[in-house]
Amino acid sequence: MSMTPPRSGSLIVNALSRQGAKHFESARTKLTDAGIKLIDAIAVEQPGTLADIVARVMAKKPPMLIVGGGDGTLSSVVDDLVGSDTVFAILPLGTANSFARSLQIPLDLDGAIAVISDGEVRRVDLGMIDDDYYCNCAAIGLSTRIGGQIPPLLKKSLGRLGYLLWATWQSLRFKSFKLIVTHDGVREEVEALEVRIANGSYHGGVELIDEADPESGEIVVQAVVGRSPAQLGWSWFTSFLRLRARKNTTTEYRGRQIRVETVPPLEVSIDGEVLAKTPFMARVAPMAIAIMVPPTA
């Protein structure tokens, strides 16, 4: 059942994200010009204050919550949207913008605002790591060293290129680990270099998990198999160029819930923020939120 797109809502922009401070004022103006009445328009400028601001705004039960920022910002907000009648809308102002890519939302400000003003409302899935909801993709392995340790200046000045340079440096000291996956009563072990727990097909701004879809009702656990960091680099390279050889570098598990363990225990990056550790239960929350997406062709 389709929902009528809201014509009013609250705008929250993470001014600490890569493009947040730069685009806040123009986003507010362009949304108003597009016929969206803004109940609130807030630029988050202090670290650690986003959660309180979102809770305060959501207490007013706005018809729509428009959030500008990167994947980590979006992921931290969705817990407040689950179970509410508020429609989510996003302005992709981060570095990788993987969730926007997975939903085919334009990455430019004008295009994203056109989705908010002229798009349609659809219900989409969220991923879960234990009880924590997230938007697009969690990861184990090299991603935790990239997202959790990348120098902010490198990330902000070079964007995805900065991620690539930092990943190359970190990979020189990286070791494989044992991955243990339990699904449908079956326990499997593989030697892995990276693991992606995906609700959407993009990770790090690159389309890596072809079968993941935020409307599928399933979560996908994809492991890059092998022992050498060179194998991980080859997997990323073939995926970036969309070569058929990419299929030979990974193995995948999919379902409503999948238990994930590693030896040794490792940190988990959730939409770019290191927030959990193994072991955990990966789950899908089917049709958990309503969100503005491009109109169906």
PERARA-V646182 format. One record per run of one state. SS is the DSSP state (alpha for helix, beta for strand, coil for the rest). FROM is the first residue (numbers start at 1). LEN is the number of residues. If there is no record, write none. Layout:
SS	FROM	LEN
SS	FROM	LEN
This chain:
coil	1	2
beta	3	1
coil	4	4
beta	8	7
coil	15	5
alpha	20	14
coil	34	3
beta	37	8
coil	45	5
alpha	50	9
coil	59	5
beta	64	6
coil	70	1
alpha	71	11
coil	82	5
beta	87	6
coil	93	5
alpha	98	5
coil	103	6
alpha	109	10
coil	119	1
beta	120	10
coil	130	2
beta	132	3
coil	135	2
beta	137	5
alpha	142	8
coil	150	2
alpha	152	7
coil	159	1
alpha	160	12
coil	172	5
beta	177	7
coil	184	2
beta	186	13
coil	199	3
beta	202	2
coil	204	2
beta	206	2
coil	208	11
beta	219	7
coil	226	3
alpha	229	12
coil	241	3
alpha	244	6
beta	250	6
coil	256	1
beta	257	7
coil	264	3
beta	267	4
coil	271	2
beta	273	5
coil	278	2
beta	280	14
coil	294	4
